[in-house]
Amino acid sequence: MADMDDDGKFREIDDESFDDSGNMYFHFHDPSDTGGVRGSDLAQGMDGLLGEMMEMSLGFVEHVLSLFPGDVQESGELAMRAVSAAAAGDAETSNRLLHLLRKRIGTTPGICKAEADNLMNLISEALAMGDEEKASRLMKKERKLLSEYIKLAEKDGSQDFMEYLSARTERARISEMLGLRKGVFSAAFEMPEGAEFRMEDFLSGLDRFYENTADDEHDDTMYLFLSGAGNAVRVQYADPSVIISGLGEDPEKAGRFTDLLDAFDMHGSYVTVTVEAGKDISSAAIDLQQVLAALIGCYPGTRMIAIGNDVVPEALIPAIAADSEDGYFCEAVMYMILYEDTNEGRSVLRSHSAPCWGRQDIGIVISGDEDDKEFSRLVAVICEVLAKHIAHRLEDGDHVEALGMEFRVHEQIYEEEPVLLLTERKDG
C-alpha cells in the first residue's frame, strides 16, 4: 500500500500500525483472519452510511424549504414528514399528516395518490391478518381516492402518465374486489408447463393488434398501456412459487394464497390482465380478448384461462385466438356462457360477464339432454339477447326476439345475483 504526503511523494504504509476502524466502506484485515469482514460490522457500516445519506437528503430539503415563505415551509415540512413516515412503513401516520396537509393547501393529485398508496399497504396488512371487513372498508376509501386522483390528473395534465395508468388499473382491481364490475375486465392466463415468460416475446405478439408496443414503457414483468379506445390496460407476470417463498415467515398467509391458487387450479406461473374501460365498455372487452389472443399465440398449450371469476372451458380457448385473428368478437367466451346447476335444482345455461357492462346476466333453463346442435342454438340465443340487453336494458316481463323466435324475460336470483331467464313464447 502507499501513502502520499504533502510533498507529493508516495510512502509505504505501515500495515501493523495502520488503523482503518473508521472506514465504513471496507475494513482491511489480517490475512490470517479467515473469517473476513464480520457481518455485524458490515451491517453497522451500511446502516451508518444510509443514516448519513438520509441526513444529507433531509438537510438538503430543509435548506430548499428555508428559501420559501414561512407558510410554505410549514406545508413542506408536513409533506416531508408524511413521505418519511410512508418510507418507514408507517402508513397510518403518513395519512394523518397528509390529511393535515390537505387542510392546509387543499386537494392535489399528489396528496390523493400518496393517501391511496398508503391505504393499499394497510389493505395488504388487513388481508394478511384475515380482517376482510377492515380490508373492504379501506378498499372503498382507496377507490374513492384513486377516482379523485384520476379526475384531478386528467385536468392537471402534468402528472406522470404511467402513474396515471397505474392508478386506473388499480382502481379497476379494487372495484372488482368490491363487486363493482361495471367497466372492469380481468383475466388470468396460466403459463404452459416449461414455458418462460419474456416481455419482448409478448410485445412482439401484441403487435398483431396494436402498433409500436415495443416502444412503450415496460419492465420484465409488467406492461401498462392506453389502447386506442382510451382503455387502461395492465399486463403483469407473476410466479406463485416466488410469492409463497417470500411468505415463508407467515405460514397462515402462505396457506391462504395457496388455497386461492388451488381454487382456480393454478399451479404454475401466470399472467394477469386488467382492463378499465374508457367511454366505450365493449371496446374494453375487445382489448381483453386481444391481449389474451396475443398470450395464446406466444405461449400455446395453456391449460387454464380464467375471465373474471370463471374458468374458460379448455376446448374454447383456441376460439379466442381464432376470432381475434379474424377480427371478430368472441361472444361465447367473452360473455362467459357456461352451464351450471343451481341451488334450486335447475340446470341453467347463462352468461357470467354482463355485470361488466352494468347489466344482469341472461340465462335459459335447460334439461341437460340437449344435443350439440341444440346447445349451440341456445348459446347463440343468449349471445343475441345479451347484445341487445347491453344496447338497451331489458327488464323483468319484457319480450325480446332472437333467431326468429320471441322470448319473455323473467328475473330470478341465483347465488344472490339477479339473472334474466328467457322463456320461449310458443304463440309467437
C-alpha positions as CSV (number, residue, x, y, z in Angstrom):
1,M,0.0,0.0,0.0
2,A,1.1,3.6,-0.5
3,D,0.6,7.0,1.2
4,M,1.0,10.4,-0.4
5,D,2.3,13.2,1.9
6,D,2.1,16.9,1.2
7,D,5.4,16.9,-0.7
8,G,3.8,14.7,-3.4
9,K,5.9,11.7,-2.7
10,F,4.5,8.2,-2.1
11,R,5.5,6.3,1.0
12,E,4.7,2.8,2.2
13,I,2.0,2.4,4.9
14,D,3.0,0.5,8.0
15,D,0.3,-2.2,7.9
16,E,0.9,-3.1,11.6
17,S,0.2,0.3,12.9
18,F,-2.5,1.3,10.3
19,D,-5.9,1.8,11.8
20,D,-8.9,1.7,9.5
21,S,-11.6,1.1,12.1
22,G,-13.4,4.2,11.0
23,N,-13.6,3.1,7.4
24,M,-17.3,2.2,6.9
25,Y,-16.9,1.2,3.2
26,F,-14.3,-1.6,3.5
27,H,-12.3,-2.9,6.5
28,F,-8.8,-4.1,5.9
29,H,-8.0,-7.1,8.0
30,D,-5.3,-9.5,8.9
31,P,-4.9,-12.1,6.1
32,S,-4.5,-14.8,8.7
33,D,-8.1,-14.0,9.9
34,T,-10.0,-16.4,7.7
35,G,-13.3,-15.0,9.0
36,G,-13.0,-11.9,6.8
37,V,-15.3,-9.0,7.4
38,R,-17.9,-9.7,10.1
39,G,-21.5,-9.5,9.0
40,S,-22.4,-7.3,12.0
41,D,-19.6,-4.9,11.2
42,L,-20.7,-4.6,7.6
43,A,-24.4,-4.1,8.6
44,Q,-23.4,-1.4,11.1
45,G,-21.3,0.3,8.4
46,M,-24.2,0.2,5.9
47,D,-26.6,1.5,8.5
48,G,-24.3,4.3,9.2
49,L,-23.9,5.1,5.5
50,L,-27.7,5.1,5.0
51,G,-28.2,7.2,8.0
52,E,-25.7,9.8,6.8
53,M,-27.3,9.8,3.3
54,M,-30.7,10.3,4.9
55,E,-29.4,13.2,7.0
56,M,-27.8,14.7,3.9
57,S,-31.1,14.4,2.0
58,L,-33.1,15.9,4.8
59,G,-30.6,18.7,5.2
60,F,-30.8,19.5,1.5
61,V,-34.7,19.5,1.6
62,E,-34.7,21.7,4.7
63,H,-32.3,24.1,3.0
64,V,-34.5,24.4,0.0
65,L,-37.6,24.9,2.1
66,S,-35.8,27.7,4.0
67,L,-35.8,29.7,0.8
68,F,-39.7,29.9,0.8
69,P,-42.1,32.0,2.9
70,G,-43.0,30.6,6.4
71,D,-46.4,29.2,5.5
72,V,-44.8,27.3,2.5
73,Q,-42.1,26.0,4.8
74,E,-44.6,24.6,7.3
75,S,-46.5,22.8,4.4
76,G,-43.3,21.5,3.0
77,E,-42.3,20.1,6.4
78,L,-45.7,18.4,6.7
79,A,-45.2,16.8,3.3
80,M,-41.6,15.7,4.1
81,R,-42.8,14.1,7.4
82,A,-45.6,12.3,5.6
83,V,-43.3,10.9,2.9
84,S,-40.7,9.9,5.6
85,A,-43.4,8.1,7.6
86,A,-44.6,6.2,4.5
87,A,-41.0,5.2,3.6
88,A,-40.6,3.9,7.2
89,G,-43.7,1.7,6.7
90,D,-46.0,3.8,9.0
91,A,-48.9,4.3,6.6
92,E,-51.4,5.4,9.2
93,T,-49.1,8.2,10.5
94,S,-48.4,9.2,6.9
95,N,-52.1,9.5,6.0
96,R,-52.7,11.6,9.2
97,L,-50.0,14.0,8.1
98,L,-51.4,14.1,4.5
99,H,-54.8,14.8,5.9
100,L,-53.4,17.9,7.7
101,L,-51.5,18.9,4.6
102,R,-54.8,18.7,2.6
103,K,-56.5,21.0,5.1
104,R,-53.6,23.5,4.7
105,I,-53.1,23.6,1.0
106,G,-56.2,21.9,-0.5
107,T,-56.5,18.7,-2.5
108,T,-53.8,17.9,-5.0
109,P,-53.2,14.9,-7.3
110,G,-50.1,14.1,-5.3
111,I,-51.8,14.0,-1.9
112,C,-54.6,11.8,-3.3
113,K,-52.2,9.3,-4.8
114,A,-50.0,9.2,-1.7
115,E,-53.0,8.6,0.5
116,A,-54.2,5.8,-1.8
117,D,-50.8,4.2,-1.8
118,N,-50.7,4.2,2.0
119,L,-54.2,2.6,2.0
120,M,-53.0,-0.1,-0.4
121,N,-50.4,-1.1,2.2
122,L,-52.9,-1.0,5.0
123,I,-55.2,-3.3,2.9
124,S,-52.4,-5.8,2.5
125,E,-51.9,-5.8,6.2
126,A,-55.6,-6.3,6.9
127,L,-55.8,-9.2,4.4
128,A,-52.7,-10.8,5.9
129,M,-54.5,-10.7,9.3
130,G,-57.6,-12.1,7.9
131,D,-59.6,-9.0,8.7
132,E,-61.7,-8.9,5.5
133,E,-64.2,-6.4,6.9
134,K,-61.5,-3.8,7.6
135,A,-59.9,-4.6,4.2
136,S,-63.2,-3.9,2.5
137,R,-63.7,-0.6,4.3
138,L,-60.2,0.5,3.3
139,M,-60.8,-0.6,-0.3
140,K,-63.8,1.7,-0.5
141,K,-61.6,4.6,0.7
142,E,-58.8,3.8,-1.7
143,R,-61.2,3.6,-4.6
144,K,-62.6,7.0,-3.8
145,L,-59.1,8.5,-3.5
146,L,-58.0,6.9,-6.8
147,S,-61.0,8.3,-8.5
148,E,-60.2,11.7,-7.1
149,Y,-56.6,11.4,-8.2
150,I,-57.6,10.3,-11.7
151,K,-60.1,13.2,-12.1
152,L,-57.5,15.8,-11.0
153,A,-54.7,14.2,-13.1
154,E,-56.9,14.4,-16.2
155,K,-57.5,18.1,-15.6
156,D,-53.9,18.8,-14.5
157,G,-52.1,17.3,-17.4
158,S,-48.7,17.5,-15.7
159,Q,-48.9,14.2,-13.8
160,D,-46.7,11.2,-14.8
161,F,-48.7,9.3,-17.4
162,M,-47.6,5.8,-16.3
163,E,-48.6,6.6,-12.8
164,Y,-52.0,7.7,-14.1
165,L,-52.5,4.5,-16.0
166,S,-51.4,2.5,-12.9
167,A,-54.0,4.3,-10.8
168,R,-56.7,3.5,-13.3
169,T,-55.9,-0.2,-13.4
170,E,-55.5,-0.3,-9.6
171,R,-59.0,1.3,-9.3
172,A,-60.3,-1.4,-11.6
173,R,-58.7,-4.1,-9.5
174,I,-60.2,-2.7,-6.3
175,S,-63.6,-2.2,-7.9
176,E,-63.7,-5.8,-8.9
177,M,-62.8,-7.0,-5.4
178,L,-65.7,-4.9,-4.1
179,G,-68.1,-6.4,-6.6
180,L,-68.3,-3.2,-8.7
181,R,-67.7,-4.8,-12.1
182,K,-69.0,-2.2,-14.5
183,G,-66.3,-1.2,-16.9
184,V,-63.8,-3.7,-15.5
185,F,-62.5,-6.7,-17.3
186,S,-59.9,-9.1,-15.9
187,A,-58.3,-12.4,-16.7
188,A,-55.6,-14.8,-15.5
189,F,-53.6,-16.8,-18.1
190,E,-51.6,-19.8,-16.8
191,M,-48.3,-20.2,-18.5
192,P,-47.9,-23.7,-20.2
193,E,-45.6,-26.0,-18.3
194,G,-42.0,-25.4,-19.1
195,A,-42.7,-22.0,-20.9
196,E,-40.7,-19.0,-19.8
197,F,-42.4,-15.6,-19.9
198,R,-40.4,-13.0,-21.8
199,M,-41.9,-9.5,-22.1
200,E,-40.2,-8.9,-25.5
201,D,-41.9,-12.0,-27.0
202,F,-45.3,-11.0,-25.6
203,L,-44.9,-7.4,-27.0
204,S,-44.0,-8.9,-30.4
205,G,-47.1,-11.0,-30.3
206,L,-49.2,-8.0,-29.3
207,D,-48.0,-6.1,-32.4
208,R,-50.6,-8.0,-34.4
209,F,-53.3,-6.0,-32.7
210,Y,-51.6,-2.8,-31.5
211,E,-48.9,-0.6,-33.1
212,N,-45.4,0.2,-31.7
213,T,-45.9,-1.7,-28.4
214,A,-42.2,-2.4,-28.1
215,D,-41.6,1.4,-27.8
216,D,-43.9,1.7,-24.8
217,E,-42.6,1.8,-21.2
218,H,-42.4,-1.6,-19.6
219,D,-40.2,-3.8,-17.4
220,D,-39.6,-7.6,-17.3
221,T,-42.9,-8.4,-15.5
222,M,-45.3,-5.5,-16.1
223,Y,-46.7,-3.6,-19.1
224,L,-49.1,-0.7,-18.9
225,F,-50.7,0.9,-22.0
226,L,-53.6,3.0,-23.2
227,S,-55.5,1.4,-26.0
228,G,-56.8,3.4,-29.0
229,A,-60.3,3.4,-27.4
230,G,-59.0,5.0,-24.3
231,N,-58.9,1.9,-22.1
232,A,-56.2,1.5,-19.5
233,V,-54.6,-2.0,-19.7
234,R,-52.2,-3.7,-17.3
235,V,-50.5,-7.0,-18.1
236,Q,-48.5,-8.5,-15.2
237,Y,-46.5,-11.7,-14.9
238,A,-46.2,-13.5,-11.5
239,D,-44.6,-16.6,-10.3
240,P,-46.5,-18.0,-7.3
241,S,-43.5,-20.0,-6.0
242,V,-41.6,-16.8,-5.6
243,I,-44.5,-15.2,-3.7
244,I,-45.0,-18.3,-1.5
245,S,-41.3,-18.4,-0.7
246,G,-41.5,-14.7,0.3
247,L,-44.3,-15.6,2.7
248,G,-42.2,-18.2,4.4
249,E,-42.3,-16.5,7.8
250,D,-46.1,-16.3,7.6
251,P,-47.5,-19.9,7.0
252,E,-51.1,-18.8,7.5
253,K,-50.9,-16.1,4.8
254,A,-49.0,-18.5,2.5
255,G,-51.7,-21.1,3.1
256,R,-54.5,-18.7,2.1
257,F,-52.6,-17.8,-1.0
258,T,-52.1,-21.4,-1.9
259,D,-55.8,-22.1,-1.3
260,L,-56.7,-19.3,-3.7
261,L,-54.4,-20.8,-6.4
262,D,-55.9,-24.2,-5.8
263,A,-59.4,-22.8,-6.3
264,F,-58.5,-21.9,-9.8
265,D,-56.4,-25.0,-10.3
266,M,-53.4,-22.7,-10.9
267,H,-50.1,-24.3,-10.1
268,G,-47.6,-22.7,-12.5
269,S,-46.7,-19.1,-13.2
270,Y,-49.3,-16.9,-14.7
271,V,-50.1,-13.6,-16.3
272,T,-52.9,-11.3,-15.1
273,V,-54.7,-8.8,-17.4
274,T,-56.7,-5.9,-16.1
275,V,-58.6,-3.5,-18.3
276,E,-60.5,-0.4,-17.2
277,A,-62.9,0.9,-19.8
278,G,-62.9,4.4,-21.0
279,K,-66.1,5.7,-22.7
280,D,-66.8,2.5,-24.6
281,I,-67.2,-0.6,-22.4
282,S,-67.4,-3.0,-25.3
283,S,-64.0,-1.9,-26.6
284,A,-62.5,-2.8,-23.2
285,A,-63.8,-6.4,-23.7
286,I,-62.2,-6.4,-27.1
287,D,-58.9,-5.2,-25.6
288,L,-59.0,-8.1,-23.1
289,Q,-59.7,-10.6,-25.8
290,Q,-56.8,-9.3,-28.0
291,V,-54.3,-9.4,-25.1
292,L,-55.4,-13.0,-24.3
293,A,-55.1,-13.8,-28.0
294,A,-51.5,-12.5,-28.0
295,L,-50.7,-14.6,-25.0
296,I,-52.2,-17.7,-26.6
297,G,-50.2,-17.0,-29.7
298,C,-46.9,-16.6,-27.8
299,Y,-47.5,-19.4,-25.4
300,P,-49.7,-22.1,-27.0
301,G,-50.8,-25.0,-24.9
302,T,-52.1,-23.2,-21.8
303,R,-54.5,-25.4,-19.9
304,M,-56.2,-22.6,-17.9
305,I,-57.6,-19.2,-18.6
306,A,-60.0,-17.5,-16.1
307,I,-62.0,-14.5,-17.1
308,G,-63.3,-12.7,-14.0
309,N,-64.1,-15.4,-11.5
310,D,-64.8,-18.2,-14.0
311,V,-62.6,-20.6,-15.9
312,V,-62.9,-20.8,-19.7
313,P,-63.6,-24.4,-20.9
314,E,-60.3,-25.6,-22.3
315,A,-61.9,-26.6,-25.6
316,L,-63.0,-22.9,-26.2
317,I,-59.5,-21.4,-25.6
318,P,-58.5,-21.7,-29.3
319,A,-61.6,-19.7,-30.3
320,I,-60.3,-16.6,-28.5
321,A,-57.2,-16.5,-30.8
322,A,-59.0,-17.6,-34.0
323,D,-61.8,-15.0,-33.6
324,S,-59.3,-12.2,-32.7
325,E,-57.2,-13.0,-35.8
326,D,-60.3,-12.8,-38.0
327,G,-61.4,-9.5,-36.3
328,Y,-64.5,-11.0,-34.6
329,F,-65.7,-10.5,-31.0
330,C,-65.6,-14.0,-29.4
331,E,-69.1,-13.7,-27.8
332,A,-69.5,-17.2,-26.3
333,V,-66.2,-16.8,-24.4
334,M,-66.2,-13.1,-23.6
335,Y,-69.8,-13.3,-22.4
336,M,-68.7,-16.4,-20.4
337,I,-71.7,-18.5,-21.3
338,L,-71.4,-21.6,-19.0
339,Y,-73.6,-24.4,-17.9
340,E,-74.3,-24.8,-14.2
341,D,-76.6,-26.4,-11.7
342,T,-78.3,-24.1,-9.3
343,N,-79.4,-24.4,-5.6
344,E,-83.0,-24.5,-6.9
345,G,-82.3,-27.8,-8.6
346,R,-82.4,-26.2,-12.1
347,S,-79.8,-26.6,-14.8
348,V,-79.1,-23.2,-16.4
349,L,-77.1,-22.1,-19.4
350,R,-76.2,-18.5,-18.6
351,S,-73.7,-15.7,-19.2
352,H,-71.4,-14.5,-16.3
353,S,-69.9,-11.2,-17.6
354,A,-72.9,-9.0,-18.2
355,P,-72.2,-7.0,-14.9
356,C,-69.1,-5.8,-16.7
357,W,-71.5,-3.8,-18.9
358,G,-73.6,-2.8,-15.9
359,R,-76.3,-5.4,-16.9
360,Q,-77.9,-8.5,-15.4
361,D,-76.8,-11.9,-16.8
362,I,-79.0,-13.7,-19.3
363,G,-79.9,-17.4,-18.9
364,I,-82.0,-20.3,-20.2
365,V,-83.2,-23.3,-18.2
366,I,-82.2,-26.5,-19.9
367,S,-82.8,-30.2,-19.3
368,G,-79.2,-31.3,-19.8
369,D,-80.2,-33.7,-22.6
370,E,-79.7,-31.2,-25.4
371,D,-77.5,-32.4,-28.3
372,D,-74.6,-30.3,-29.6
373,K,-76.8,-28.6,-32.2
374,E,-79.4,-27.5,-29.7
375,F,-76.8,-26.5,-27.2
376,S,-75.1,-24.3,-29.8
377,R,-78.5,-22.8,-30.7
378,L,-79.2,-21.8,-27.1
379,V,-75.7,-20.3,-26.8
380,A,-76.5,-18.2,-29.9
381,V,-79.8,-17.1,-28.4
382,I,-78.1,-15.9,-25.3
383,C,-75.4,-14.1,-27.3
384,E,-78.0,-12.3,-29.4
385,V,-80.2,-11.3,-26.5
386,L,-77.3,-10.2,-24.3
387,A,-76.0,-7.9,-27.2
388,K,-79.5,-6.3,-27.3
389,H,-79.6,-6.1,-23.5
390,I,-76.2,-4.3,-23.5
391,A,-77.5,-1.8,-26.1
392,H,-80.9,-1.3,-24.4
393,R,-81.5,-2.7,-20.9
394,L,-84.1,-5.5,-20.6
395,E,-86.4,-5.7,-17.5
396,D,-88.5,-8.4,-15.9
397,G,-91.6,-9.0,-18.1
398,D,-90.1,-7.7,-21.3
399,H,-90.3,-9.5,-24.6
400,V,-87.3,-9.9,-26.9
401,E,-86.7,-11.6,-30.3
402,A,-83.7,-13.8,-31.1
403,L,-83.0,-16.2,-34.0
404,G,-86.5,-15.5,-35.3
405,M,-88.2,-16.6,-32.0
406,E,-89.8,-14.4,-29.3
407,F,-88.9,-14.9,-25.7
408,R,-90.2,-13.5,-22.4
409,V,-87.9,-12.3,-19.7
410,H,-88.2,-13.5,-16.1
411,E,-85.9,-12.2,-13.3
412,Q,-84.6,-14.9,-10.9
413,I,-82.0,-14.7,-8.1
414,Y,-79.1,-17.3,-8.3
415,E,-76.3,-17.1,-5.8
416,E,-77.5,-13.7,-4.7
417,E,-77.2,-12.5,-8.3
418,P,-80.2,-11.4,-10.4
419,V,-80.4,-13.4,-13.7
420,L,-82.9,-12.7,-16.5
421,L,-84.2,-16.1,-17.7
422,L,-85.6,-16.5,-21.2
423,T,-88.8,-18.4,-21.8
424,E,-89.8,-19.0,-25.4
425,R,-93.3,-17.8,-26.4
426,K,-94.9,-20.6,-28.4
427,D,-97.6,-18.4,-29.7
428,G,-95.0,-16.1,-31.4
